[in-house]
Amino acid sequence: MKIISSLTQIVPASFIGIFLSGIFGITSAQETSKYFIETAGSIGLEGRLFLDNPAYTGQKKNNYIITFEPSIYLEGDTGASFTLKPFLKFDSADSNQNHFDIREAYYLNYGSIGNSEWEIRLGIDKVFWGTAESNNPVNIINQTDFVVHPDGKAKLGQPMIQGTLSGDWGTLALLVLPIHRPQTIPGLKGRFRPPQLVQTSRETITYLSPSGRSNTDLGARYSNTIGALDFGISIFSGTSRIPQLVPVFDVNSLQTMQPPILIGYTQYYGLTEQFGLDIQLIIDAFLGKAELVNRKEYNDIPSALPTLPALPFKSSYNASVIGGEYSIYGIFESDADLTLFAEWNHDTRGKQASSALQNDLFYAARYTLNDFNDTDLNVALIDDRDYKTKTMRLEFNRQLSDTVSFNLEAFKFVAKDYDDTASASIFKDNYLAVNFEYNF
């Protein structure tokens, strides 16, 4: 009942009723005299086996995960539509990763102005910017949902007003984002977390903006295609998506001569201004890709201890991903394709960067059988050039039937460098995961 109550605060109750009737009473799609309804969704069951014993007290050895992501699409006679897609996740090991989110809940309408077309979305949605495979520094609109997957590519739904105008001259998207969403972070029993607990309750999260999480963020992106070149130019101004972790010390230890005892962290969000450029160049079977951002960060965090240096109020840095992919079609005179990837991630802050991809080479290969079962195999290696850290990821995907798919994933640190503080806390989180997904 708590989930239904939360949902009614975001979308009208009438849509909730239609949504529930769609899930339990409509098999695929239905037309009425006034609107068209289509329902779909997926249920996932995953088992994650960690290969090493936990690094920190409280963490669990293994866990299983259940996800449920239904969706409903309603379209009226005029073409205006409403899309609703909630997401639920249950984690057997970590209650912090029991998760409910509304990925999408937006009203969409469109029309034309002269030779151009307009579109407006009101509600909650996900927006993706970028071209690269390993990392997308320009993709700043939606917050990262770390409790779904440690690769950071899962995103929370973002409340927004988005207007788009497109024509022969290109596409311009303008976004108003009225609510900030803090990062989701694993709890005490979860893997892929810092050594100490990061507090996630709203009462403990602080902001530079006097408006807190209600600060209005703004974003815009212009994109176009000129011959073989696709490009996008974007800007963003608002609350940072990356939290600064502020240490919290035991009060009693601060009053003695002994070193203070760190008991956890709170999240602090400053303000960010970002200018981004993403490019994709298509030359036959080769795709050249690049993402470049200049980011200005504003923070005003009081030092937790007099001996700890405070962050500068304003800092500026550049981050980029440059590389490409090359596809070999019909390899070995078969129906299969082989795609090779190579990218370089760079951050001008070097070893002081908050991202683990501050100077890293990414190599990957995707072998696609192009068979009836949509079978593919992916292998990826990330080589840190500032440290000796190296990671490898394997992934196998196959459709078992029209409605059931299978995914096998393995992740491992093949080389470790304990000077690499951005990665050292998860060196024992190598895992093997098996996932079955039922689509309806």
C-alpha positions as CSV (number, residue, x, y, z in Angstrom):
1,M,0.0,0.0,0.0
2,K,2.9,2.4,0.6
3,I,4.0,2.0,-3.0
4,I,0.5,2.8,-4.3
5,S,0.3,5.8,-2.0
6,S,3.7,7.1,-3.2
7,L,2.6,6.7,-6.8
8,T,-0.6,8.7,-6.3
9,Q,1.5,11.7,-5.2
10,I,3.2,11.8,-8.6
11,V,0.5,10.8,-11.2
12,P,-3.3,11.1,-11.0
13,A,-5.3,8.4,-9.4
14,S,-7.3,7.8,-12.6
15,F,-4.0,6.8,-14.3
16,I,-3.2,4.4,-11.5
17,G,-6.5,2.6,-11.9
18,I,-6.0,2.3,-15.6
19,F,-2.4,1.1,-15.1
20,L,-3.4,-1.6,-12.6
21,S,-6.3,-2.8,-14.8
22,G,-3.9,-2.9,-17.7
23,I,-1.5,-5.1,-15.8
24,F,-4.1,-7.5,-14.6
25,G,-6.7,-7.4,-17.2
26,I,-5.2,-6.4,-20.6
27,T,-2.8,-8.8,-22.3
28,S,-1.1,-6.6,-24.8
29,A,-3.1,-3.7,-26.3
30,Q,-6.7,-2.5,-26.4
31,E,-8.5,0.2,-28.3
32,T,-11.6,2.1,-27.1
33,S,-13.5,4.9,-28.7
34,K,-11.4,7.5,-26.9
35,Y,-7.9,6.1,-26.4
36,F,-5.5,3.3,-27.2
37,I,-3.9,1.4,-24.3
38,E,-0.8,-0.8,-24.5
39,T,0.8,-2.6,-21.6
40,A,4.2,-4.4,-21.4
41,G,6.9,-5.0,-18.8
42,S,9.4,-7.4,-17.4
43,I,10.1,-9.5,-14.3
44,G,13.8,-10.3,-13.6
45,L,15.4,-12.9,-11.2
46,E,19.1,-12.6,-10.7
47,G,21.5,-14.5,-8.5
48,R,24.9,-12.8,-7.8
49,L,27.7,-14.9,-6.4
50,F,30.7,-13.0,-5.1
51,L,34.0,-14.8,-5.5
52,D,35.8,-13.4,-2.5
53,N,34.9,-13.0,1.2
54,P,33.5,-9.6,2.1
55,A,36.0,-6.8,2.8
56,Y,33.9,-5.1,5.5
57,T,31.9,-6.2,8.5
58,G,28.2,-6.6,7.7
59,Q,28.6,-7.3,4.0
60,K,26.9,-10.5,2.7
61,K,28.6,-13.2,0.6
62,N,25.9,-13.6,-2.0
63,N,22.5,-12.3,-2.8
64,Y,19.6,-12.7,-5.2
65,I,17.6,-9.9,-6.8
66,I,14.0,-9.6,-8.0
67,T,13.0,-6.7,-10.3
68,F,9.6,-5.8,-11.7
69,E,9.2,-3.1,-14.4
70,P,5.7,-2.8,-15.9
71,S,4.7,-0.1,-18.2
72,I,1.5,1.3,-19.7
73,Y,1.1,3.6,-22.7
74,L,-2.1,5.6,-23.3
75,E,-2.8,7.5,-26.5
76,G,-5.8,9.8,-27.2
77,D,-7.5,10.6,-30.4
78,T,-5.5,13.8,-30.8
79,G,-2.1,11.9,-30.6
80,A,-1.3,13.1,-27.1
81,S,-0.2,10.3,-24.8
82,F,0.8,9.3,-21.3
83,T,3.5,6.8,-20.4
84,L,3.9,5.3,-17.0
85,K,6.9,3.0,-16.0
86,P,7.5,2.2,-12.4
87,F,10.5,0.1,-11.2
88,L,10.6,-2.2,-8.2
89,K,13.7,-4.1,-6.9
90,F,14.1,-6.5,-4.0
91,D,17.6,-7.4,-2.7
92,S,17.9,-10.4,-0.4
93,A,21.1,-9.1,1.3
94,D,20.8,-5.3,1.6
95,S,17.6,-3.5,2.6
96,N,19.1,-0.2,1.2
97,Q,18.8,-1.8,-2.2
98,N,15.1,-2.6,-1.8
99,H,14.1,0.0,-4.3
100,F,11.0,1.7,-5.8
101,D,11.4,4.4,-8.4
102,I,9.2,5.9,-11.2
103,R,11.4,5.7,-14.3
104,E,8.8,7.4,-16.5
105,A,5.5,9.1,-15.9
106,Y,5.0,11.8,-18.5
107,Y,2.5,13.5,-20.7
108,L,3.6,13.9,-24.3
109,N,2.1,16.2,-27.0
110,Y,3.4,17.3,-30.4
111,G,2.6,19.4,-33.4
112,S,4.2,21.6,-36.1
113,I,5.3,25.2,-36.6
114,G,5.9,25.9,-40.3
115,N,8.5,23.4,-41.5
116,S,9.5,22.5,-38.0
117,E,8.0,20.1,-35.4
118,W,7.6,20.7,-31.7
119,E,7.2,18.2,-28.8
120,I,6.6,18.7,-25.1
121,R,7.0,16.3,-22.2
122,L,5.7,17.0,-18.7
123,G,6.4,14.6,-15.8
124,I,9.2,12.1,-15.1
125,D,11.5,10.8,-17.8
126,K,15.0,9.6,-18.7
127,V,17.2,11.6,-21.1
128,F,20.4,10.2,-22.6
129,W,23.2,12.3,-24.0
130,G,26.4,10.8,-25.4
131,T,28.0,8.4,-27.9
132,A,30.8,6.5,-26.1
133,E,30.6,2.9,-24.9
134,S,32.7,2.9,-21.7
135,N,31.6,6.2,-20.1
136,N,29.4,9.2,-20.9
137,P,30.6,12.4,-19.1
138,V,28.1,14.5,-21.1
139,N,25.1,12.5,-19.8
140,I,24.2,14.6,-16.8
141,I,20.4,15.0,-16.7
142,N,19.4,11.8,-14.8
143,Q,20.9,10.7,-11.5
144,T,22.9,7.5,-11.3
145,D,21.1,4.5,-9.6
146,F,24.0,2.6,-8.1
147,V,21.8,0.1,-6.3
148,V,20.6,-1.5,-9.6
149,H,24.1,-2.1,-11.1
150,P,27.6,-1.1,-10.1
151,D,28.5,0.0,-13.7
152,G,26.6,3.3,-13.0
153,K,24.6,3.1,-16.3
154,A,21.2,2.7,-14.6
155,K,19.5,6.0,-14.0
156,L,16.7,7.3,-11.8
157,G,13.6,9.0,-13.3
158,Q,14.0,12.8,-13.3
159,P,11.0,15.2,-12.9
160,M,11.2,17.6,-15.9
161,I,9.6,19.8,-18.4
162,Q,11.2,19.1,-21.8
163,G,10.5,21.0,-25.0
164,T,12.0,20.0,-28.3
165,L,11.9,21.8,-31.7
166,S,13.3,20.1,-34.8
167,G,13.6,20.7,-38.5
168,D,16.1,20.6,-41.3
169,W,18.3,22.9,-39.3
170,G,18.7,20.4,-36.4
171,T,17.1,19.6,-33.1
172,L,17.0,21.9,-30.0
173,A,15.9,20.5,-26.6
174,L,15.3,22.7,-23.6
175,L,14.9,21.2,-20.1
176,V,13.7,22.5,-16.8
177,L,14.4,20.2,-13.8
178,P,12.6,21.3,-10.6
179,I,13.7,18.6,-8.2
180,H,17.2,17.1,-7.5
181,R,17.5,13.4,-6.9
182,P,20.4,12.2,-4.7
183,Q,22.4,9.1,-5.7
184,T,21.3,5.8,-4.5
185,I,24.1,4.0,-2.6
186,P,24.4,0.5,-1.2
187,G,23.9,0.1,2.6
188,L,26.0,-1.6,5.3
189,K,25.3,-5.1,4.0
190,G,25.8,-4.3,0.3
191,R,28.8,-4.8,-1.9
192,F,30.3,-2.0,-4.1
193,R,30.3,0.5,-1.2
194,P,32.9,2.6,0.6
195,P,34.5,1.2,3.8
196,Q,32.1,3.3,6.0
197,L,28.4,3.7,5.7
198,V,27.1,6.6,3.5
199,Q,23.9,8.1,5.0
200,T,21.1,8.3,2.4
201,S,18.2,9.8,4.4
202,R,17.0,13.2,3.2
203,E,17.6,14.7,6.6
204,T,21.3,14.1,6.4
205,I,21.9,15.4,2.8
206,T,23.0,19.0,2.5
207,Y,23.2,21.4,-0.5
208,L,25.0,24.5,-1.5
209,S,21.8,26.0,-2.9
210,P,19.5,27.6,-0.4
211,S,16.6,25.9,-2.2
212,G,18.1,22.5,-1.4
213,R,16.7,19.7,-3.6
214,S,14.1,22.1,-5.0
215,N,16.8,24.2,-6.8
216,T,15.7,24.6,-10.4
217,D,18.2,23.1,-12.8
218,L,18.4,24.0,-16.5
219,G,19.7,22.1,-19.5
220,A,19.8,22.4,-23.3
221,R,21.2,20.5,-26.2
222,Y,21.5,21.2,-29.9
223,S,22.1,18.3,-32.2
224,N,22.4,17.9,-36.0
225,T,23.7,15.6,-38.7
226,I,26.0,16.9,-41.4
227,G,27.0,14.2,-43.9
228,A,28.7,11.5,-41.9
229,L,29.0,13.5,-38.8
230,D,26.5,13.5,-35.9
231,F,27.1,16.0,-33.1
232,G,25.5,17.5,-30.0
233,I,26.4,20.6,-28.1
234,S,24.9,20.8,-24.6
235,I,24.9,23.0,-21.5
236,F,23.8,22.4,-17.9
237,S,23.5,24.6,-14.9
238,G,22.2,23.3,-11.5
239,T,22.8,20.9,-8.7
240,S,25.7,18.5,-9.1
241,R,24.9,14.9,-9.7
242,I,28.1,13.7,-8.0
243,P,28.0,14.0,-4.1
244,Q,30.9,15.1,-2.0
245,L,31.2,12.6,0.8
246,V,31.6,14.5,4.1
247,P,33.3,12.5,6.9
248,V,31.4,12.0,10.2
249,F,33.6,11.3,13.3
250,D,32.7,9.8,16.6
251,V,32.1,12.8,19.0
252,N,33.9,11.2,21.9
253,S,37.0,10.6,19.9
254,L,37.1,14.2,18.9
255,Q,37.5,15.2,22.5
256,T,40.5,13.1,23.2
257,M,44.1,13.1,22.1
258,Q,43.7,9.9,20.1
259,P,43.1,10.0,16.3
260,P,39.4,10.6,15.6
261,I,37.3,7.6,14.7
262,L,35.5,7.8,11.3
263,I,32.0,6.4,11.6
264,G,30.5,7.2,8.2
265,Y,29.8,9.9,5.6
266,T,27.0,12.3,4.7
267,Q,26.3,13.6,1.2
268,Y,26.8,17.1,0.1
269,Y,25.8,18.5,-3.3
270,G,27.3,21.6,-4.7
271,L,26.4,23.4,-8.0
272,T,27.7,22.6,-11.4
273,E,28.0,24.3,-14.7
274,Q,28.8,22.1,-17.7
275,F,29.5,22.6,-21.3
276,G,29.5,19.4,-23.4
277,L,30.2,18.2,-26.9
278,D,29.5,14.7,-28.2
279,I,30.5,13.6,-31.7
280,Q,30.0,10.5,-33.8
281,L,31.6,10.1,-37.2
282,I,30.6,7.2,-39.5
283,I,33.0,6.0,-42.1
284,D,31.9,2.7,-43.6
285,A,32.2,0.1,-40.8
286,F,34.1,2.5,-38.5
287,L,32.4,4.8,-36.0
288,G,34.6,7.4,-34.4
289,K,33.3,8.7,-31.1
290,A,34.1,11.5,-28.7
291,E,32.7,13.2,-25.6
292,L,34.2,16.3,-24.1
293,V,33.0,18.3,-21.1
294,N,34.2,21.4,-19.3
295,R,32.8,21.4,-15.8
296,K,32.9,24.1,-13.1
297,E,32.1,22.9,-9.6
298,Y,31.0,25.2,-6.7
299,N,31.3,23.8,-3.2
300,D,31.3,25.3,0.3
301,I,31.9,22.4,2.7
302,P,33.2,23.1,6.2
303,S,36.1,20.9,7.1
304,A,35.1,18.1,9.4
305,L,38.4,18.6,11.2
306,P,40.8,21.6,11.4
307,T,43.6,19.4,10.1
308,L,41.6,18.4,6.9
309,P,41.8,20.8,4.0
310,A,38.5,22.2,2.8
311,L,37.6,22.0,-0.9
312,P,38.1,25.2,-3.0
313,F,34.8,27.1,-3.5
314,K,35.2,27.0,-7.3
315,S,37.1,24.5,-9.4
316,S,37.2,23.7,-13.1
317,Y,38.3,20.6,-15.0
318,N,37.9,18.8,-18.3
319,A,36.8,15.2,-18.9
320,S,36.8,13.3,-22.1
321,V,36.3,10.0,-23.9
322,I,37.8,9.5,-27.3
323,G,37.8,6.3,-29.4
324,G,35.7,4.3,-31.8
325,E,34.3,1.0,-32.9
326,Y,34.9,-1.1,-36.0
327,S,32.5,-3.8,-37.2
328,I,33.4,-6.9,-39.2
329,Y,30.3,-8.1,-40.8
330,G,29.8,-11.8,-41.8
331,I,33.1,-12.8,-40.1
332,F,34.5,-16.1,-41.3
333,E,31.8,-16.1,-44.0
334,S,29.1,-16.7,-41.4
335,D,26.1,-14.8,-40.3
336,A,28.0,-13.5,-37.2
337,D,29.4,-10.0,-36.7
338,L,32.4,-8.9,-34.6
339,T,32.6,-5.4,-33.3
340,L,35.8,-4.1,-31.7
341,F,35.9,-1.1,-29.4
342,A,38.8,1.1,-28.1
343,E,38.4,4.3,-26.0
344,W,40.5,6.5,-23.8
345,N,39.0,8.2,-20.7
346,H,40.8,11.2,-19.4
347,D,40.2,13.7,-16.6
348,T,42.5,16.7,-16.2
349,R,42.3,16.4,-12.3
350,G,44.4,13.2,-12.7
351,K,44.7,11.2,-9.5
352,Q,42.6,13.8,-7.7
353,A,39.6,12.9,-9.8
354,S,36.4,11.6,-8.2
355,S,35.9,9.2,-11.1
356,A,37.9,6.0,-11.4
357,L,38.2,6.6,-15.1
358,Q,40.7,9.4,-14.8
359,N,43.3,8.0,-17.3
360,D,42.0,4.6,-18.5
361,L,42.1,2.7,-21.7
362,F,39.0,0.6,-22.6
363,Y,39.1,-2.3,-25.0
364,A,36.1,-4.5,-25.8
365,A,34.8,-6.9,-28.4
366,R,31.2,-7.9,-29.1
367,Y,30.5,-11.1,-31.0
368,T,26.9,-11.2,-32.3
369,L,25.6,-14.4,-33.9
370,N,22.6,-12.8,-35.6
371,D,20.6,-15.9,-34.9
372,F,17.0,-16.5,-34.0
373,N,17.8,-16.3,-30.3
374,D,19.7,-12.9,-30.5
375,T,22.8,-14.5,-29.0
376,D,25.8,-12.2,-28.3
377,L,29.0,-12.4,-26.2
378,N,30.8,-9.3,-24.9
379,V,34.3,-9.0,-23.4
380,A,35.7,-5.7,-22.0
381,L,39.0,-4.7,-20.3
382,I,39.7,-1.4,-18.5
383,D,43.4,-0.6,-18.0
384,D,44.2,2.3,-15.6
385,R,47.3,4.1,-16.9
386,D,48.0,6.0,-13.6
387,Y,47.8,2.9,-11.5
388,K,48.2,-0.8,-12.1
389,T,44.5,-1.6,-11.7
390,K,42.8,-3.6,-14.4
391,T,39.3,-5.0,-14.6
392,M,37.6,-7.5,-16.9
393,R,34.0,-8.0,-17.6
394,L,32.3,-10.8,-19.6
395,E,28.7,-10.9,-20.6
396,F,26.6,-13.5,-22.5
397,N,23.0,-12.8,-23.7
398,R,20.5,-15.2,-25.3
399,Q,16.8,-15.2,-25.9
400,L,15.4,-18.5,-24.6
401,S,11.9,-18.0,-25.9
402,D,9.6,-15.2,-27.2
403,T,9.2,-14.1,-23.6
404,V,12.3,-15.3,-21.6
405,S,15.9,-14.0,-21.9
406,F,19.1,-15.2,-20.2
407,N,22.1,-13.1,-19.2
408,L,25.4,-14.3,-17.7
409,E,27.8,-11.7,-16.4
410,A,31.2,-11.9,-14.7
411,F,33.3,-9.1,-13.3
412,K,36.8,-9.3,-11.9
413,F,39.8,-7.2,-11.0
414,V,42.7,-8.9,-12.9
415,A,45.2,-6.5,-11.3
416,K,45.0,-4.4,-8.2
417,D,46.9,-1.3,-7.1
418,Y,46.0,-0.2,-3.5
419,D,47.2,3.3,-4.2
420,D,44.1,3.5,-6.5
421,T,41.8,4.8,-3.7
422,A,38.9,5.2,-6.1
423,S,38.8,1.4,-6.7
424,A,40.5,-0.1,-3.6
425,S,37.3,-0.3,-1.5
426,I,35.7,-2.8,-4.0
427,F,38.7,-5.0,-4.8
428,K,37.0,-8.0,-3.2
429,D,33.7,-7.5,-5.1
430,N,34.5,-9.8,-8.0
431,Y,31.2,-11.6,-8.9
432,L,29.4,-14.0,-11.2
433,A,25.7,-13.1,-12.0
434,V,23.0,-15.1,-13.6
435,N,19.8,-13.4,-14.7
436,F,16.5,-14.6,-16.2
437,E,14.0,-12.0,-17.4
438,Y,10.4,-12.6,-18.3
439,N,8.9,-10.1,-20.7
440,F,5.2,-9.6,-21.1
